[in-house]
Amino acid sequence: MGGKPPNAIITDQDKAMKVAIKEVFPNTRHRFCLWHILRKVPEKLSHVLRKNSDFMRYLNSCIYKSWSKQEFEDKWQEMVEIFQLRGDAWIESLYDEREHWVPVYMKDTFFGGMSTTQRSESINSFFDKYVCKKTTLKEFVEKYKVALTDREEAEKLADFNTWHKQPVLKTPSPFEKQMSVIYTHEVFKRFQVEVLGLSGTLVLKEHKDDQITTFKILDFEKNEEFDVEWNASKEEISCLCRSFEFNGYLCRHSLMALLVAGV
């Protein structure tokens, strides 16, 4: 990579890797794979799950429905009290390392929308089409070359389609039209979902001070309110959900705020 370290890296929860990454990539944002952490819940908290059928609902709310660090802290402490988890070694270790796996602590770093190591797992399944248990080392080297060639051709085809084929627009929105020629087709599809989701949002409140206008947006689909800050002089917008920072495209809440601001 020309001596340039990655901005972000996702691994399994592992002390040795955590120490090594901090030493080799001191400025890289290191994240633990959320899927691997949640997979350990039945093993580590079996005694809690047996007695409380609603425990996972509380845990998921902490993880996925906390839009600020303070909200996560409050929900986590409430969960610990309700399910009598104070003193549980695993729960305490998760809390101590919360900045490495809880989504709300990652929202300011671009992760391409990923919270798990699914991309590296998909490489494993990718090779399943080419090799099996009986494949010899010599055969594997040949199959590996074929696999890479196929993958390169698939990427070239995707690039060709992005450059030469116009994606189908689903609304008359100028936002959608503008981004259809900027994003790759794959990312544009995700942005398109946000444009279509505009009809499911409502501006509840608008507050303006010297430089910043704050909008309170109701999202009907999520049944939650989101604060969006718009700085007209700097042309900067930021939503509490941090979709742009984390995923790389604006959310429906920011788009609604821009519409109201006449942008």
C-alpha positions as CSV (number, residue, x, y, z in Angstrom):
1,M,0.0,0.0,0.0
2,G,3.0,2.3,-0.6
3,G,3.8,2.5,3.1
4,K,0.4,3.9,3.9
5,P,-1.3,2.3,7.0
6,P,-5.1,1.6,6.9
7,N,-7.5,4.1,8.5
8,A,-9.5,1.2,10.0
9,I,-9.0,-2.5,10.6
10,I,-11.5,-5.2,11.8
11,T,-10.4,-8.4,13.6
12,D,-11.6,-11.0,16.0
13,Q,-11.4,-10.0,19.7
14,D,-7.9,-11.0,20.5
15,K,-5.5,-9.5,23.1
16,A,-2.3,-10.4,21.1
17,M,-3.7,-8.7,17.9
18,K,-4.9,-5.7,19.8
19,V,-1.3,-5.1,21.2
20,A,0.3,-5.8,17.8
21,I,-2.0,-3.5,15.9
22,K,-1.5,-0.7,18.4
23,E,2.2,-1.0,18.0
24,V,2.4,-1.4,14.2
25,F,-0.6,0.9,13.2
26,P,-0.7,3.4,16.1
27,N,-3.1,5.8,14.2
28,T,-5.4,3.1,12.8
29,R,-8.9,2.7,14.3
30,H,-9.1,-0.9,15.5
31,R,-12.5,-2.6,15.8
32,F,-13.5,-6.0,17.1
33,C,-15.9,-8.1,14.9
34,L,-19.3,-7.6,16.4
35,W,-20.6,-10.9,15.0
36,H,-17.9,-12.8,16.9
37,I,-18.6,-11.0,20.1
38,L,-22.4,-11.7,19.9
39,R,-21.7,-15.3,19.0
40,K,-20.1,-15.8,22.5
41,V,-23.2,-14.6,24.4
42,P,-25.0,-18.1,24.6
43,E,-21.7,-19.6,26.0
44,K,-20.7,-16.8,28.4
45,L,-24.2,-15.8,29.6
46,S,-26.1,-19.1,29.4
47,H,-27.2,-18.7,33.1
48,V,-28.8,-15.3,32.2
49,L,-30.5,-16.5,29.0
50,R,-32.1,-19.4,30.8
51,K,-33.8,-17.2,33.3
52,N,-34.5,-14.1,31.1
53,S,-36.0,-14.5,27.6
54,D,-35.9,-10.7,27.1
55,F,-32.1,-10.3,27.8
56,M,-31.1,-10.2,24.1
57,R,-33.7,-7.4,23.5
58,Y,-31.9,-5.3,26.1
59,L,-28.5,-6.1,24.8
60,N,-29.4,-5.4,21.2
61,S,-31.0,-2.1,22.3
62,C,-27.7,-1.1,23.9
63,I,-25.7,-2.0,20.8
64,Y,-27.9,-0.9,17.9
65,K,-30.2,1.7,19.4
66,S,-27.7,4.0,21.2
67,W,-27.1,7.1,19.2
68,S,-24.7,8.8,21.7
69,K,-22.0,7.5,24.0
70,Q,-24.0,8.7,27.0
71,E,-27.1,6.9,25.9
72,F,-25.1,3.7,25.6
73,E,-23.6,4.2,29.1
74,D,-27.0,4.7,30.6
75,K,-28.6,1.7,28.8
76,W,-25.6,-0.6,29.7
77,Q,-25.7,0.3,33.4
78,E,-29.5,-0.3,33.4
79,M,-29.0,-3.7,31.8
80,V,-26.3,-4.6,34.3
81,E,-28.6,-3.7,37.2
82,I,-31.7,-5.5,35.8
83,F,-30.0,-8.8,35.1
84,Q,-27.6,-8.6,38.1
85,L,-24.5,-8.7,36.0
86,R,-22.3,-6.6,38.2
87,G,-19.1,-8.5,38.9
88,D,-19.5,-10.7,35.8
89,A,-15.9,-10.9,34.3
90,W,-17.0,-11.2,30.6
91,I,-19.5,-8.3,30.8
92,E,-16.9,-6.1,32.6
93,S,-14.3,-7.0,29.9
94,L,-16.7,-6.0,27.2
95,Y,-17.5,-2.7,28.9
96,D,-13.8,-1.9,29.4
97,E,-13.2,-2.5,25.6
98,R,-16.4,-0.8,24.5
99,E,-14.5,1.6,22.3
100,H,-13.3,-1.3,20.2
101,W,-16.7,-2.9,19.4
102,V,-19.8,-0.7,20.2
103,P,-21.1,0.9,17.0
104,V,-21.7,4.4,18.6
105,Y,-17.9,4.6,19.4
106,M,-17.0,3.9,15.8
107,K,-19.4,6.3,14.0
108,D,-16.8,8.9,13.3
109,T,-14.5,6.5,11.4
110,F,-15.1,5.4,7.9
111,F,-15.5,1.6,7.9
112,G,-17.4,1.3,4.6
113,G,-20.4,0.3,6.6
114,M,-18.8,-2.8,8.0
115,S,-18.9,-4.0,11.6
116,T,-17.8,-7.6,11.1
117,T,-14.9,-9.5,9.4
118,Q,-17.5,-10.8,6.9
119,R,-15.4,-9.7,3.9
120,S,-12.4,-11.9,4.9
121,E,-14.9,-14.8,5.7
122,S,-16.3,-14.4,2.2
123,I,-12.8,-15.0,0.8
124,N,-12.9,-18.4,2.4
125,S,-16.2,-19.2,0.8
126,F,-15.0,-17.7,-2.5
127,F,-12.3,-20.4,-2.7
128,D,-14.8,-23.2,-1.9
129,K,-15.9,-23.0,-5.6
130,Y,-12.4,-23.9,-6.7
131,V,-10.9,-26.3,-4.1
132,C,-12.0,-29.2,-1.9
133,K,-10.5,-31.4,0.8
134,K,-8.8,-33.6,-1.8
135,T,-7.1,-30.7,-3.6
136,T,-3.3,-31.2,-3.6
137,L,-0.9,-28.3,-2.9
138,K,0.2,-28.3,-6.6
139,E,-3.5,-28.2,-7.8
140,F,-4.3,-25.4,-5.3
141,V,-1.6,-23.1,-6.8
142,E,-3.2,-23.6,-10.3
143,K,-6.8,-23.2,-8.9
144,Y,-5.7,-20.1,-7.0
145,K,-4.5,-18.5,-10.3
146,V,-7.9,-19.3,-11.9
147,A,-9.8,-17.9,-8.9
148,L,-7.9,-14.6,-9.0
149,T,-8.4,-14.3,-12.8
150,D,-12.2,-14.9,-12.4
151,R,-12.3,-12.3,-9.6
152,E,-10.4,-9.7,-11.6
153,E,-12.7,-10.2,-14.5
154,A,-15.8,-9.8,-12.3
155,E,-14.3,-6.5,-10.9
156,K,-13.6,-5.2,-14.5
157,L,-17.2,-6.0,-15.5
158,A,-18.5,-4.1,-12.4
159,D,-16.2,-1.2,-13.3
160,F,-17.3,-1.2,-17.0
161,N,-21.0,-1.2,-15.9
162,T,-20.3,1.8,-13.5
163,W,-18.6,3.8,-16.3
164,H,-20.9,2.9,-19.2
165,K,-24.3,2.0,-17.8
166,Q,-26.6,4.5,-16.1
167,P,-28.5,3.1,-13.1
168,V,-32.3,3.4,-13.1
169,L,-33.5,6.4,-11.2
170,K,-36.6,5.8,-9.0
171,T,-37.4,9.4,-8.0
172,P,-37.2,12.9,-9.6
173,S,-34.8,13.9,-6.7
174,P,-31.8,16.0,-7.8
175,F,-29.8,14.3,-5.0
176,E,-30.4,10.9,-6.6
177,K,-29.6,12.2,-10.1
178,Q,-26.4,13.8,-9.0
179,M,-25.0,10.8,-7.1
180,S,-26.0,8.3,-9.9
181,V,-23.0,9.6,-11.8
182,I,-20.6,9.8,-8.8
183,Y,-21.1,6.6,-6.8
184,T,-20.4,3.1,-8.0
185,H,-23.6,1.1,-8.8
186,E,-23.2,-0.9,-5.6
187,V,-23.0,2.2,-3.3
188,F,-25.6,4.1,-5.3
189,K,-28.1,1.3,-4.6
190,R,-27.6,1.9,-0.9
191,F,-27.9,5.7,-1.3
192,Q,-31.0,5.2,-3.3
193,V,-32.7,3.5,-0.4
194,E,-32.1,6.7,1.7
195,V,-33.6,8.9,-1.1
196,L,-36.7,6.7,-1.2
197,G,-36.8,6.8,2.6
198,L,-37.3,10.6,2.5
199,S,-41.0,10.1,2.3
200,G,-40.8,8.3,5.7
201,T,-39.3,11.3,7.6
202,L,-40.8,14.4,9.1
203,V,-39.2,17.7,10.4
204,L,-40.4,18.1,14.0
205,K,-38.3,21.1,15.0
206,E,-35.8,23.6,13.7
207,H,-33.5,25.7,15.8
208,K,-31.0,28.3,14.5
209,D,-28.1,30.0,16.3
210,D,-25.1,32.0,14.9
211,Q,-23.7,29.5,12.5
212,I,-25.6,26.2,12.9
213,T,-29.1,25.2,12.2
214,T,-30.3,22.1,14.1
215,F,-33.2,20.0,12.8
216,K,-35.0,17.3,14.7
217,I,-36.1,14.7,12.2
218,L,-38.6,11.9,13.0
219,D,-37.8,8.6,11.2
220,F,-41.1,6.7,10.9
221,E,-39.3,3.4,9.9
222,K,-37.0,3.4,12.9
223,N,-39.6,5.2,15.1
224,E,-36.9,7.4,16.4
225,E,-35.8,11.1,16.3
226,F,-32.5,12.2,15.0
227,D,-30.7,15.6,15.4
228,V,-29.1,17.0,12.2
229,E,-26.7,20.0,12.3
230,W,-26.3,22.1,9.2
231,N,-23.5,24.7,9.0
232,A,-24.4,26.8,5.9
233,S,-21.2,28.9,5.9
234,K,-19.0,25.8,5.8
235,E,-21.5,23.7,3.9
236,E,-21.1,20.9,6.5
237,I,-23.9,18.6,7.6
238,S,-23.8,16.0,10.3
239,C,-26.5,13.6,11.6
240,L,-26.6,11.8,14.9
241,C,-26.7,8.4,13.0
242,R,-23.3,9.2,11.4
243,S,-24.2,7.4,8.2
244,F,-21.9,9.6,6.1
245,E,-18.9,9.2,8.4
246,F,-19.4,5.5,8.8
247,N,-20.9,4.3,5.5
248,G,-19.8,7.0,3.1
249,Y,-23.2,8.3,2.0
250,L,-25.8,10.7,3.5
251,C,-28.8,9.4,5.4
252,R,-32.4,10.3,4.8
253,H,-32.3,12.6,7.9
254,S,-29.5,14.7,6.4
255,L,-31.2,14.8,3.0
256,M,-34.5,16.0,4.6
257,A,-32.6,18.8,6.5
258,L,-30.9,19.9,3.2
259,L,-34.3,20.0,1.4
260,V,-35.7,22.2,4.2
261,A,-32.6,24.4,4.1
262,G,-33.1,24.8,0.4
263,V,-29.9,23.2,-0.6
